[in-house]
Each structure stands twice: as C-alpha cells, then as structure tokens.
C-alpha cells in the first residue's frame, strides 16, 4: 500500500494559505516508507472518517521500521477499510528510548499540526517504551490521547541481558546487536527506567492499553529458541514475557496465543483494541487483568559461547528424569555442520535452521529437540571453515530447574538450593560479575569467585551502569548424576549508588 511521505519540510504548509493546507496539508511527495529515522507518512485517506475516532499513529519496535505495519501485515488495510486516519513513523531502529522518545515527540508535534487533534499511538515491542519516553520525558503528552502497546517490554527483556552477557556478548557484538537499544532493554536498566517514569506526577493522565502473547511460533523458528530461554521467567511470546508486557496502571486488553511477530498484525489484535479508539471511551475503563508475579531466576538452561575456526566440541551433562532437551546453536554462519552425540553414541542431526529477526537480528539458529534424553555426557561437534562466533543454549525440561534459583538483594546475590534432589555440598562453579557504563564501554570484571551453596556474594559498586551476574553451576543429584546450568541476572546502579533490579 502506498503512503504519502512527510518530512521536515512540513514547515512549508505551515506558511501556506489556509485553503492550500486544507487541500494537501504538508504533503510534498509520495511513495513507500524508506525507513529513514524522522520521516513520517500519512496513510491513504478514507472517503469518510469514522465518527468520533482519532488518528492512529503506528510506532515500530527494535531493528524495525514503519514497513512492519505493511509487509505481511493487514493492519493498514483494516484501518483504511474501517475509515480511520493513520500515520506511520520511522524511528532509530537501534537507539535507546531517550533518543527515540525525543525524536518521536518532535514528530508528534508535526503530526498534531497536520491533523489538528490528538492522536492514538499503536506501538509494537520497544516502540511502546519509546512512546512512553516521549510522553513522560519529552513533553509529548499534549499530543497523545492514549497508547496501545502490543507486547512492549515495559520491564525489559532477559534476551537483552543475554545479548550483553559474557557468554553471548561476542556474537552480539559481531552481528551489531550490542547497541544502545538492546543495552537499554536490559531488565536492570528498565527497572531504573520504570522508577524514573512511574514516579512522575500525572503518570496516569495518558491511558495505556496493553497486550501480551504466549506463543513461540513453530519449532525451528527464531522466536522458538527465545521462548525456550524465557520460559524460566514465565509465559512469553518468544521475545517478551507476559509479566513485562504489563503496566501497574495500565489496562490489559488481552493475553493471547500470539508470538512476538503475529501480535502486531491487524487480523490478530485490531478488533480487540478498536473499541478503545474513540475519545468517548473513559480513561482506565475497568478491564479484567491477570496479575502474574515475576518468576525467580530459575536454572532452566546451560549457556556456552565463544569463537573458533575449524572444529569446536562442546560437552554438557543431562541428569536423569529429564523430559526433554532443546538445543540451539546460534551463530553468524548458516552453513555450519553440526552433529550431536548422546552417551550411547547415537547421533542426532540438526532438524531446523532459521534467522533471527529480534534481539540477535542476523544470527542463524540451528535447532533440535530430543525427548526423554539419556542421562550422561552429551557431545556437540561443529565444523566450520570460516571464523565462527557462537552461543550454545541447552534448554532442559526437568524438575531440577525448580531446585536451583538465584536470589538477589540490593547488595548481594546467592544461589538458593532445594535439597530434595540436589546434593548441596556438590555445588561448584563460578560466579562472575561484570560491569559496563554503557554499550560503548568495554565490560570490565568486577569480581569472580568460586561458586558455593554456603555463601552469598556482594555486588561491588564500580560506578553507574549495568552489572551482569553470571552463575555457571555444576553439581550432582542424589542419584549420582551430574548436571550443569547457567543463570544470568542484571542490576543497574545509578550515580547515587541506588540499585535497580527486575
């Protein structure tokens, strides 16, 4: 669908006679969206505008553009057929909420002048965070009637934590995804953002209507591996947890069986939020909302990563009574030759390959799943003639997951152990705490100690920034089997030394 391009030259129509503005206010050209940050586009004008409606402005998310509402999406067609005025804006795909919030606020002033009335923002993913930054911190509340958020990570995403962790950092850096956007979406940093945002006066003056998803898509898809990783933190759509999609003062319209991509399509959600698109709807109409407590950081996965050329072998343990393991080899190359061998020497080939479009955009996922795996040592062998950077994730479906949990306070972290099936004295491994002031500064190690189930570990303040806590845990079950897990956690410490954490 074609849309009219509106740029900074919108000032031309401000100087034109009134009759010229009424004819084609600010329109200086037409064509498809270019993805250039700061450009905005007027959707095809309906013959008659739906009575009582306000213009809809669609805001994209991370690593995306305004085309997300057009390509493989019927959102623009639905809104046109139902007689809504629309606009689509391009923000920076890899910048943080502060930069995008200011840009969006500036452009909303132009859009407000064009339409002559307030607008409703329809946002996907990080676009909802950018929108709230514009409204609360860049004085855009005067232009916005209400906000619809479709799987917005209001509390951040643990996938952003992973992207900046010591295990996955090198791959994310190589494919360009250790950027300002992913840095700002880390759960520790977003806890800080929530604090400085939710505490502002009149935070409830702009109504928010939220959606969350619970599907990961099909096995082998890029969102499926994200769902496996996020499973330890609660229900999720492959990129954002249900808990993160909620605001304490927002109205939850629906939690549905959508993945992070399908939730933004018109056929999936438009009819559900359409009743809230008129000025007559009261702010904070009573809606049924399910309160979900954020899950503890459970031991659901094993993470390994690195770089090599030639052949790489990764070994990992699987404990008895494990219902399934799902393995994801995420790398910069698509043509790696991968073979998994079990303790009985049986080999398993990769069954699905896909390319990431979210937090690790551009990386390739090589996946396989094994039900009722044999307990013992497993071996993954990978051959690659080119230089390879990778992150290996093994997701366990096992009762043991519930028995290992990281507990944290403002000053320290500790591994809590349920001793029903775990030999507490067998626990060993490493706890590493790293710090970065921002995504441009190289991570420095604040502390590294041998892991023990008997003690807690302080979070040493090295200055304002995000602190990445990695626990690599080894141990034995009471039946004598070995197990391995990785737990990641982030906190943010501000300039005054206050600690923010999910």
C-alpha positions in Angstrom: 0.0 0.0 0.0 1.4 3.4 -1.0 1.6 6.2 1.6 2.3 9.9 1.5 5.8 10.9 2.7 6.0 13.9 5.1 9.4 15.2 6.1 10.9 18.1 7.9 9.7 20.3 5.1 6.3 20.1 6.7 7.1 23.7 7.7 6.2 24.6 4.1 2.5 24.0 4.7 2.6 26.0 7.9 3.4 29.0 5.9 0.9 28.3 3.1 -2.6 29.9 2.9 -5.4 28.1 4.7 -7.0 26.8 1.6 -3.8 25.1 0.5 -3.4 23.5 3.9 -6.9 22.0 3.7 -6.2 20.6 0.3 -3.0 18.7 1.0 -1.6 19.8 4.2 2.2 19.2 4.3 2.2 16.6 1.6 5.3 17.0 -0.6 5.7 13.6 -2.2 4.5 10.1 -2.2 5.9 6.6 -2.1 6.7 3.7 0.2 8.4 4.1 3.5 12.2 4.4 3.2 12.9 3.6 6.8 14.7 6.9 7.3 14.5 8.0 11.0 12.3 11.0 11.5 10.2 10.6 8.4 6.5 10.0 8.8 3.8 9.0 6.4 0.1 9.6 6.0 -1.9 6.5 5.2 -4.5 6.5 2.5 -7.3 8.9 3.5 -10.6 7.1 3.9 -13.6 8.6 1.9 -15.3 9.3 5.2 -13.6 9.4 8.6 -15.1 7.2 11.3 -17.2 9.4 13.6 -15.7 10.1 17.0 -12.3 8.5 16.0 -8.9 9.9 16.4 -5.9 9.5 14.0 -3.8 6.4 14.7 0.0 6.7 14.7 1.8 3.4 14.3 5.2 3.1 16.1 7.6 0.2 15.3 10.0 -1.6 17.5 13.6 -2.8 17.7 15.5 -3.5 14.5 12.4 -2.5 12.5 10.8 0.3 10.5 7.3 1.6 9.6 7.1 -1.2 7.0 6.5 -3.6 9.8 2.8 -2.4 9.7 2.6 -3.0 5.9 4.8 -6.0 5.0 3.0 -9.3 5.7 0.6 -7.3 7.8 -3.0 -6.3 7.1 -3.1 -3.6 9.8 -3.0 -0.7 7.2 -5.8 -2.3 5.1 -8.0 -2.9 8.1 -7.7 0.6 9.4 -8.4 2.1 6.0 -11.4 -0.1 5.3 -12.8 0.9 8.7 -12.3 4.6 7.9 -9.5 5.5 10.3 -7.0 8.2 9.6 -3.5 6.9 10.0 0.2 7.8 10.1 3.3 5.7 10.2 6.6 6.9 11.6 10.2 5.7 11.4 12.4 6.0 14.5 16.0 4.9 15.0 16.0 1.0 14.9 19.0 0.6 17.3 18.9 3.7 19.6 17.6 3.9 23.2 14.3 5.2 24.4 15.7 8.6 25.3 16.9 9.3 21.7 13.8 7.8 20.1 11.5 9.4 22.7 12.8 12.9 21.8 12.6 12.2 18.1 9.0 10.9 18.4 8.0 13.9 20.5 9.3 16.3 17.9 7.4 14.4 15.1 4.2 14.2 17.1 4.2 18.0 17.2 4.2 18.0 13.4 1.6 15.3 13.2 -0.6 17.1 15.6 -0.4 20.2 13.4 -1.3 18.2 10.4 -4.4 16.5 11.9 -5.3 19.3 14.2 -6.2 17.0 17.0 -4.7 14.5 19.4 -3.7 11.0 18.2 -3.7 7.5 19.5 -0.4 5.7 19.4 -0.4 2.0 18.4 3.0 0.6 19.3 4.8 -2.7 18.9 7.6 -4.0 21.2 10.2 -1.4 22.1 8.0 1.2 20.3 5.9 1.3 23.4 8.9 2.2 25.6 9.9 4.9 23.1 6.3 6.2 23.2 6.3 6.5 26.9 9.7 8.2 27.0 8.2 10.7 24.5 5.1 11.3 26.6 6.6 11.4 30.0 10.1 12.8 29.4 9.8 14.8 26.2 6.6 16.6 26.8 4.5 14.8 24.2 1.5 14.1 26.4 -0.2 17.2 24.9 -0.4 15.3 21.5 -1.4 11.9 22.7 -4.9 10.7 23.8 -4.0 7.1 24.6 -1.4 4.4 23.9 -1.9 0.8 22.7 1.1 -1.4 23.4 1.5 -4.8 21.6 4.0 -6.9 23.6 6.0 -4.0 24.8 8.8 -4.9 27.2 7.9 -2.4 29.9 10.2 -4.2 32.3 12.8 -5.1 29.7 13.7 -8.5 28.2 16.0 -11.1 29.6 17.1 -11.7 26.0 18.7 -8.2 26.1 20.5 -9.4 29.3 21.8 -12.4 27.3 23.0 -10.2 24.4 25.2 -8.3 26.7 26.4 -11.2 28.8 29.9 -12.6 28.8 28.7 -15.8 27.0 26.8 -14.2 24.2 28.4 -10.7 24.0 31.0 -11.5 21.3 28.3 -12.9 18.9 26.0 -9.9 19.6 28.9 -7.5 19.0 29.9 -9.2 15.7 26.4 -9.1 14.3 25.9 -5.5 15.5 23.3 -6.1 18.2 25.2 -4.8 21.2 23.7 -1.4 20.6 22.0 1.4 22.6 18.6 -0.2 22.1 19.4 -3.6 23.4 21.5 -2.1 26.2 18.6 0.0 27.4 16.2 -3.0 27.3 18.2 -5.0 29.9 16.0 -5.8 32.8 18.2 -4.0 35.3 18.2 -0.8 33.2 14.5 -1.0 32.6 13.9 -1.2 36.3 15.6 2.1 36.5 13.5 3.5 33.7 10.4 2.3 35.4 11.4 4.1 38.6 12.1 7.5 37.0 9.0 7.1 34.8 6.3 5.7 37.0 7.1 8.1 39.8 6.4 11.2 37.7 3.3 13.3 38.6 0.2 12.5 36.5 1.7 9.3 35.1 -1.9 8.1 34.7 -3.1 11.0 32.7 -2.4 9.2 29.5 -4.2 5.8 29.4 -2.3 2.7 28.4 -3.9 -0.4 26.9 -1.6 -3.5 26.8 -1.4 -6.8 25.1 0.8 -9.8 25.7 1.5 -13.1 24.0 2.1 -16.7 25.0 3.2 -18.4 21.7 6.7 -19.0 20.5 5.7 -19.8 16.9 6.7 -23.2 15.4 9.6 -25.3 16.4 12.7 -24.2 14.4 11.5 -20.6 14.2 13.7 -17.8 15.5 11.2 -17.0 18.3 11.0 -20.6 19.5 14.5 -20.5 20.9 13.7 -17.2 22.6 10.6 -18.8 24.1 12.7 -21.7 25.5 15.2 -19.3 27.1 12.5 -17.0 28.5 10.4 -20.0 29.9 12.3 -19.8 33.1 11.0 -16.2 33.7 7.3 -17.0 32.9 4.9 -17.1 30.0 6.2 -15.3 26.9 5.9 -14.7 23.2 9.5 -15.6 22.2 10.9 -12.2 23.0 8.9 -10.6 25.9 7.4 -12.1 29.0 3.7 -11.6 29.8 4.8 -10.0 33.1 7.0 -7.5 31.2 4.1 -6.6 28.9 2.1 -5.2 31.8 2.0 -1.8 33.4 0.6 -1.5 37.0 -1.5 1.5 36.0 -2.4 0.2 32.5 -5.5 -1.6 31.2 -4.7 -5.1 30.0 -6.9 -5.9 27.0 -5.8 -9.4 26.3 -3.2 -12.1 26.8 -3.5 -14.3 23.8 -1.9 -17.1 21.8 0.3 -14.8 19.7 4.1 -14.8 19.2 6.1 -11.5 19.2 5.6 -11.1 15.4 2.0 -12.1 15.0 0.7 -9.9 17.8 1.3 -6.8 15.7 -0.9 -8.0 12.8 -4.3 -6.4 12.2 -6.1 -9.7 12.0 -4.7 -10.7 15.4 -5.4 -7.7 17.6 -7.1 -4.8 15.8 -10.7 -5.9 16.5 -9.7 -6.3 20.2 -8.4 -2.7 20.6 -10.8 -1.0 18.2 -13.4 -0.3 21.0 -10.8 1.9 22.7 -10.1 4.1 19.7 -12.6 6.8 20.3 -12.5 9.8 22.6 -15.7 8.7 24.2 -14.0 5.8 25.9 -13.3 6.7 29.5 -9.7 6.6 30.7 -8.9 3.4 32.6 -12.2 1.6 31.8 -12.5 -1.4 34.1 -10.8 -4.3 32.4 -10.1 -7.8 33.7 -6.3 -8.2 34.3 -4.4 -11.2 35.5 -1.7 -10.4 38.0 1.3 -12.6 37.3 4.2 -12.5 39.7 7.6 -12.4 38.0 9.3 -15.7 38.2 12.5 -16.2 40.1 15.7 -16.7 38.0 15.5 -20.5 37.7 18.1 -22.9 36.4 16.4 -23.8 33.1 19.3 -23.5 30.6 23.0 -24.0 30.0 24.8 -21.3 28.0 28.2 -21.5 26.4 29.8 -19.4 23.7 33.0 -18.4 22.0 34.9 -18.2 18.7 36.7 -20.7 16.6 37.7 -21.8 13.1 37.7 -25.5 12.1 36.2 -27.8 14.6 34.6 -27.0 18.0 33.4 -29.5 20.6 31.0 -28.6 23.4 30.2 -31.2 26.1 27.3 -31.0 28.6 25.6 -33.1 31.2 22.0 -34.3 31.2 20.6 -35.5 34.5 18.2 -38.5 35.0 14.5 -38.0 34.6 14.9 -35.1 32.2 11.8 -35.0 30.0 13.5 -33.2 27.0 16.4 -31.1 25.9 16.2 -28.5 23.2 19.5 -27.3 21.7 20.0 -24.1 19.9 23.3 -23.3 18.2 23.2 -19.6 17.4 26.0 -18.4 15.1 27.0 -15.9 12.5 27.2 -18.6 9.8 24.3 -20.6 8.2 26.4 -23.5 6.8 28.0 -24.9 9.9 28.0 -28.8 10.0 26.6 -29.8 13.4 26.3 -33.2 15.0 25.0 -34.1 18.5 26.1 -37.4 20.1 24.4 -39.0 23.1 26.0 -41.1 25.9 25.0 -44.2 23.9 27.0 -42.9 20.9 23.7 -42.3 18.9 23.9 -39.2 16.7 21.2 -36.6 16.1 21.3 -34.1 13.2 20.0 -30.5 13.3 16.3 -30.5 12.3 15.7 -26.8 11.8 17.5 -23.6 10.8 16.2 -20.1 10.9 17.4 -16.5 11.0 16.8 -14.2 14.0 14.8 -11.0 13.5 14.7 -9.7 17.1 17.4 -9.3 19.8 20.1 -11.2 17.8 18.9 -10.0 14.3 21.0 -11.6 11.6 22.3 -14.6 13.6 21.3 -18.1 12.5 19.6 -20.6 14.8 20.4 -24.3 14.3 17.9 -26.3 16.5 17.0 -29.8 17.5 14.9 -31.3 20.3 15.2 -34.7 22.0 12.5 -36.2 24.1 13.5 -38.5 27.1 17.3 -38.0 26.5 19.6 -40.5 28.2 21.4 -39.3 31.3 25.1 -38.7 31.0 27.6 -36.7 28.9 26.5 -35.4 25.6 28.8 -34.0 22.9 28.1 -31.4 20.2 30.6 -31.3 17.3 30.6 -28.3 14.9 32.7 -27.9 11.8 33.1 -24.5 10.1 35.7 -23.5 7.6 35.2 -19.8 8.3 35.7 -18.0 11.6 32.7 -18.7 13.8 31.2 -16.9 16.7 28.5 -18.7 18.6 26.2 -19.1 21.5 25.0 -22.6 22.5 21.9 -22.9 24.6 20.6 -26.2 26.0 17.2 -25.8 27.5 16.2 -28.5 30.0 12.7 -29.7 30.8 13.4 -31.1 34.2 12.2 -30.9 37.8 15.7 -29.9 38.7 15.0 -26.4 37.2 12.9 -25.5 40.2 15.5 -26.5 42.7 18.2 -24.0 41.7 17.3 -20.3 42.0 19.3 -17.1 42.2 18.1 -14.8 44.9 19.3 -11.2 44.9 19.0 -8.1 47.0 20.4 -4.6 46.6 23.7 -5.6 48.0 24.3 -9.3 47.2 23.3 -12.4 45.3 23.0 -16.0 46.5 22.2 -19.4 45.0 19.3 -21.0 46.8 19.0 -24.8 46.6 16.2 -27.1 47.3 17.8 -30.2 48.7 15.1 -32.7 47.6 17.1 -33.9 44.7 20.4 -32.0 44.8 23.5 -32.7 46.9 24.1 -29.3 48.3 27.8 -29.9 49.1 28.4 -30.9 45.4 27.7 -27.5 44.1 30.6 -25.8 42.4 31.3 -23.5 39.5 31.9 -19.8 39.1 30.1 -16.5 39.8 31.3 -13.6 37.6 30.1 -10.0 38.0 30.9 -7.7 35.1 30.1 -4.0 34.6 29.6 -1.6 31.7 28.7 2.0 31.9 27.0 1.9 28.6 27.1 -0.2 25.5 30.2 1.7 24.1 32.3 0.9 27.1 34.1 -2.4 27.3 32.8 -4.7 30.0 35.2 -5.0 33.0 35.2 -7.8 35.5 34.2 -6.5 39.0 34.6 -9.9 40.7 35.0 -13.6 40.0 34.7 -16.2 42.8 34.2 -19.9 43.1 30.6 -20.7 43.5 29.4 -22.1 46.8 26.0 -23.0 48.0 27.0 -21.9 51.5 27.6 -18.2 50.9 26.3 -15.0 49.3 28.3 -12.8 47.0 28.4 -9.0 47.3 27.6 -6.7 44.3 30.6 -4.3 44.3 29.8 -0.8 43.2 32.2 0.2 40.4 30.1 3.2 39.3 26.9 4.0 37.4 26.0 1.3 34.9 24.6 -2.2 34.3 26.1 -5.1 36.2 25.9 -8.6 34.6 25.9 -11.5 37.0 26.7 -14.9 35.6 26.4 -18.1 37.6 27.8 -21.3 36.0 26.6 -24.1 38.2 27.8 -27.7 38.4 26.6 -30.4 40.8 25.3 -33.8 41.4 21.8 -35.2 42.1 21.1 -37.5 44.9 21.0 -40.4 42.4 24.6 -39.6 41.5 24.1 -37.9 38.1 26.0 -34.7 37.1 24.1 -31.6 36.0 25.0 -28.1 34.6 23.1 -24.9 34.5 23.7 -21.2 33.7 21.8 -18.3 35.4 22.1 -14.7 34.2 20.9 -11.7 36.1 21.4 -7.9 35.7 21.1 -4.9 38.0 21.5 -1.2 37.3 23.3 1.1 39.8 22.7 4.8 39.3 25.0 7.7 40.0 23.9 7.8 43.7 24.6 4.2 44.2 21.0 3.0 44.2 20.4 -0.5 42.9 17.6 -1.3 40.5 16.8 -4.9 39.5 13.9 -6.8 38.0 
